Amino acid sequence: AALTQSLGDDPRVLGLIALGSMAEQDYLPDQWSDHDFFVVTIPGQQEAFRTDLSWLPNHQRIAFWFRDSPHALRAVFDSGHLLEFVLFDEAELAAHGQINRYRVLLDRSDVTRLAAEVAERTTREAGGGSGDDRRLLGEFLTNLMVGTARTRRGERLSGHLFVKSYALELLVRLLAKHVPAERHALL
């Protein structure tokens, strides 16, 4: 509520989109939840918000923050609470945004329609596990082989990464594509 109020008072802001548990779609935030959101600004104002975080509620309690990508930042408060947020203009949101569950908290333009389009594109591109089965299976098997070889060579961290991250992700994508989910909307 404080974030919505703060951004609602700023004429440079066109929208605020709550993501993940903050969207309160499939589940409510709990004590372990962070805050994930997109802020949509008028063109040319994104960088001002990325470099001056005084628009965030309780900004004086930020213990550490950093830029995660050209558009995204993470901020950790002295309480340990985490914010993960992205600043876009509408064109950047359309080109770079990815949304699975969301709720528009502020819309002074066409943010609601744009968010729906981005969410639809994200779902379509993910497709429950994008890629053809032969490629996904091939990548899964070769990641297992590379990870096993690296582990046998003594490169345990790299082997762990290939088997328990890369290969596992591909296996999950294949399963999501071929095994019906009880709650399809959840990741």
N, C-alpha and C positions, 0 to 999 in steps of 0.2 A: 504494500500500500504506500509506503514511504517513497519507494522508487517510482511508482506510477505518478505520485504527486509531484516529486521533484522534476521528472521529465515532462509532465503535463504543463508545468509552469514555464517551460523553455520553448520559445517559438521555433527554434532550430530543429526540434524533434517532431518527426511525423508519426512515429509508432514505437510501440514496445510489445514484443512478442515473448511470452513466457514459454520455456521449453522444459522437457523432462518432467520431473516431479512438480516443478513450479507451475506447470500447465494444469495440474490437478485434473488430468483426464482419466487415466486408468488407476491411479493410486495417488494418495496424498503425501506431501512431504513428511518426513519423520526426522528424528534427531540426527540422522546421518546424511540427510539431504543437503546438497549445495544449492545454489541458485544459478540456473542457466537461463540466459535470455539474449535476444537480439534487440538492439536499439537501431531504429531507422531514422536517419537524419536527412535534412535537405542536402543536396549535393555540395561537396566542398567543406562540410562541417565535421565529418567523421574524425579527422585527425585531431581536431581540438578536443573532442571527447576522449580520444585515446591517450592524450598526453596530459590532460588535467582531469583527475578523477574526483574533483570537488563536487560533482553532480551526484555522486553516490551517497546514499544515506550513511551516516557515521563514517565518512571518508577519513576523518582524523584518526580512526582506529585501525586503518589498514597497516599491517605489519610488513607486508611484502607484496609487490605486484610485478608482473612482467608481461611482455607481449608474447603471445603464443604463436601468432602468425601475423601476416600483414593487417588482418582485420580483427583479430581476436586477442583478448587479454584475460588474465587470471589475477585475482586479488585475494589474498589471505588476510583475514582480520586477526587482531590480537586474541580473539576468542577461539581461533581455529576455524572459523566459518570461511567457506570458499565461495567465491563468485567466479563463474566462467561466462564471459559475455563477448559479443561480437557487435561491432559498429559498422553498419552498412548504410549507403544510400539505397534508393529503390532499385537502381540498375545493378548494383553489386549484390543485393539480396537475390534478385532474379538470376544473376549469373553464377553466384558462388554459394548461395544458401542451401543448406540441407536441413530438412525438418521432418521428424517422425511424429511426435505428439507436441501440440502447441495450444496456446490460448492467446488471443490478441487482447492486450490490456489497454492499449491506447492506439487510436487510429485517427489521424488527421488528414489522411490522403486516401490511398487505395491499398493500404497495408493488409487488410483482411483478405481481399481478393488475391493479392500477390502471395501472401502466406499460404493460402489454399493451393495455389498453382505450384509453389515450391514444394509443398508437402506431397502433392500428387506426383510431381516429377521424381522426388526422392523415392517414393514408394515404387513407382514404375521402374526406375533405374535399379533399385535393389531387387525388385521382383521376387522377394522371398529367397534370394540367392542368385545374383546375376551371373551370367556366363553360361556357356553350354556345358553339359554334364561331362563330356570327354575332357575338356580343358580343366574344369574344376577337379575332377578325379585325378588327372595327370599332375596338376600342381600339388594336390594333397599327397600323392604317392612320392613325388620327387622331393617335396619338403621333408617327408619322413626319412627318405634316403639320405639327403644332405645332413639333416639333423643327427641321424644315427652315425654317419661317417665322422662328423665333427666331434661327437661325443667320444667315439672310439679313439679318435686322434688325441683326445685330451682337452678339446675345446668345449668344455662342459656348458658354459654360459651360452655360447652360440648355438650349440646343439639343443639346449633347452628351449631357446627362442624359436628355432625352426620347428621343433616337434610340438611344444606346448602352446605356441602362439600361432605361427603361420599355418601349420598343418591343421591345427584344431579349428581355426577360423574357417578354413575351406571345408572341413568335415561338417561343421555346423551349417554353413551355407547350403551344402548338399542336402543335409537332413531337413532344413527349413523348406527346401524346394520340393521334397518328396514325401515327407511325413506330415500329415495334417496336424496343425497346432490347436490345442484347446482354446487358447487366447491369442489369436493371430496378431492382434494389435501390439502385443508386448514384444520387445526385442528378444 
